[in-house]
Amino acid sequence: MFDYLVVGAGFAGSVLAERLASQLDKRVLIVDRRPHIGGNMYDHHDDAGILVHKYGPHIFHTNSRDVFDYLSQFTAWRSYEHRVLASVDGQLVPIPINLDTVNRLYGLRLSGPELVEFFAARAEVRTPARTSEDVVVGKVGRELYEKFFRGYTRKQWGLDPSELDASVTARVPTRTNRDDRYFTDTYQAMPRHGYTRLFERLLAHPNISVMLNTDFHAIDGVIPYRTLIYSGPIDAFFDYRYGKLPYRSLEFRFETLDRPVAQPVGTVNYPNEHPYTRITEFKYLTGQEHAKTSIVSEIPRAEGDPYYPVPRPENATLYRRYKALADQTAAVHFVGRLATYQYYNMDQVVAQALKTFRDIAARETVAIVPRSNATEADLARSGTPPSVDDTTAAGARIRSTVRCRTVAGDTRPSGEGDE
Ligand SMILES: Cc1cc2nc3c(=O)[nH]c(=O)nc-3n(C[C@H](O)[C@H](O)[C@H](O)COP(=O)(O)OP(=O)(O)OC[C@H]3O[C@@H](n4cnc5c(N)ncnc54)[C@H](O)[C@@H]3O)c2cc1C
């Protein structure tokens, strides 16, 4: 009998598995339908021996000391500040838009205060800013909006910015100084030996068993457990009862070039030309030295793995209906980007998982009363469902399967495959 079944070996599932095993001495089974741990953060060496991120470039940044300290138990870090250039009007200029972006694009020599005036003279009044177009045009005016944002957003979302929530571009800052870092967080660093190694260490606790190539729906009702942590898509959990929650997907095209450097910074954005939105060169992110270099371009797709929840009001309404079902479902914790239908950065998911753990730990403490004295209310508070019989033939069979496949220290697949 497992105390917890954790669905999904990304940050949401793996952090909870680690905390439950190491802090509450729980027996945890973590399953993932992919052939590897690490969720979307999974990295591996390609045929040329270059470390690449299978599900697109993942750059770690956070303002949370708690999150950074927690992860530091499982990895050393390599300091890295990401920089991005955008290909606009035949030039590569910094994005987020800053003083150098405008000066180079228009052949000007503006100072910071003059750039404030430049933006103010071009910004259109768009209050309240309801759409993504409102946000950008209201900040920098129509021309810069069209050069940097309109085409990129149409490619990325398959929708015009005027059809998308303000939240999509509200995240994109503009600067009136020369700061060309993509992120300004306090902690900006990459796991020194890669994300997969970090996840191997997260899941190395002897109380944790790992099953890969395993869909939750195939084992539900077969493997005995007390409580479920679910980090898969929330609509799938409820058999799409109210319909599918829409996602935007991506196709990743990897290429290895026979030269040491491909481009001047980690990522180059292409707002206006090409079907892809951006190209990332991994060696900037990882610091690896190699005579060749590997890059990935990202082509947005309507179909495929679920990557970005589509931020439209009707989708938020649909999610709320699933959330109401989730709130009524006892002994299941929904965590992570897919189970909460939110675009979350890695650090936000780690923070959410740590918070969920604290809630569980508080409830477990309340629930530690002798069984004979436990009232119905105590049990309800503990969130513990009736125990599942562990002595069935199916239970015994699965336990032995788990032992065979539990190789938390050696989970890199020899073959690759998408979920
Ligand atoms: C292209 C791209 C780039 C990104 N770049 C960054 C970045 O630079 N910095 C940053 O902070 N964040 C970035 N993110 C966000 C980051 O990927 C998420 O924050 C992170 O993946 C969230 O972790 P998670 O555990 O919630 O989900 P995931 O990592 O997706 O893990 C969920 C896991 O659940 C498994 N699963 C789902 N359903 C089932 C099932 N039924 N049975 C078994 N297993 C199941 C999946 O296979 C998956 O492995 C990026 C996202 C994308 C799409």
The ligand as a Gaussian input file, in Angstrom:
#p B3LYP/6-31G(d) Opt

LIG

0 1
 C        8.175000      25.940000     -24.250000
 C        8.166000      26.238000     -22.784000
 C        9.222000      26.926000     -22.215000
 C        9.218000      27.203000     -20.863000
 N       10.272000      27.903000     -20.355000
 C       10.292000      28.200000     -19.053000
 C       11.384000      28.956000     -18.527000
 O       12.313000      29.350000     -19.248000
 N       11.378000      29.229000     -17.199000
 C       10.358000      28.816000     -16.364000
 O       10.415000      29.095000     -15.152000
 N        9.312000      28.107000     -16.847000
 C        9.256000      27.778000     -18.164000
 N        8.199000      27.053000     -18.660000
 C        7.151000      26.578000     -17.741000
 C        7.497000      25.190000     -17.143000
 O        7.540000      24.241000     -18.185000
 C        6.430000      24.797000     -16.103000
 O        6.480000      25.717000     -15.047000
 C        6.643000      23.396000     -15.529000
 O        6.633000      22.415000     -16.527000
 C        5.561000      23.081000     -14.538000
 O        5.796000      21.810000     -13.943000
 P        4.585000      20.805000     -13.728000
 O        5.098000      19.724000     -12.852000
 O        3.360000      21.543000     -13.311000
 O        4.230000      20.268000     -15.193000
 P        5.046000      19.332000     -16.186000
 O        6.479000      19.643000     -16.166000
 O        4.341000      19.376000     -17.491000
 O        4.844000      17.874000     -15.558000
 C        3.604000      17.193000     -15.615000
 C        3.896000      15.735000     -15.923000
 O        2.669000      14.993000     -15.764000
 C        2.686000      13.935000     -16.691000
 N        1.308000      13.479000     -16.870000
 C        0.263000      14.200000     -17.329000
 N       -0.843000      13.420000     -17.356000
 C       -0.471000      12.190000     -16.914000
 C       -1.154000      10.953000     -16.735000
 N       -2.475000      10.826000     -16.995000
 N       -0.480000       9.895000     -16.267000
 C        0.856000       9.984000     -15.995000
 N        1.561000      11.139000     -16.170000
 C        0.900000      12.219000     -16.605000
 C        3.293000      14.566000     -17.946000
 O        3.824000      13.539000     -18.788000
 C        4.360000      15.477000     -17.351000
 O        5.637000      14.862000     -17.344000
 C        8.146000      26.781000     -20.029000
 C        7.066000      26.103000     -20.595000
 C        7.070000      25.846000     -21.955000
 C        5.878000      25.141000     -22.559000

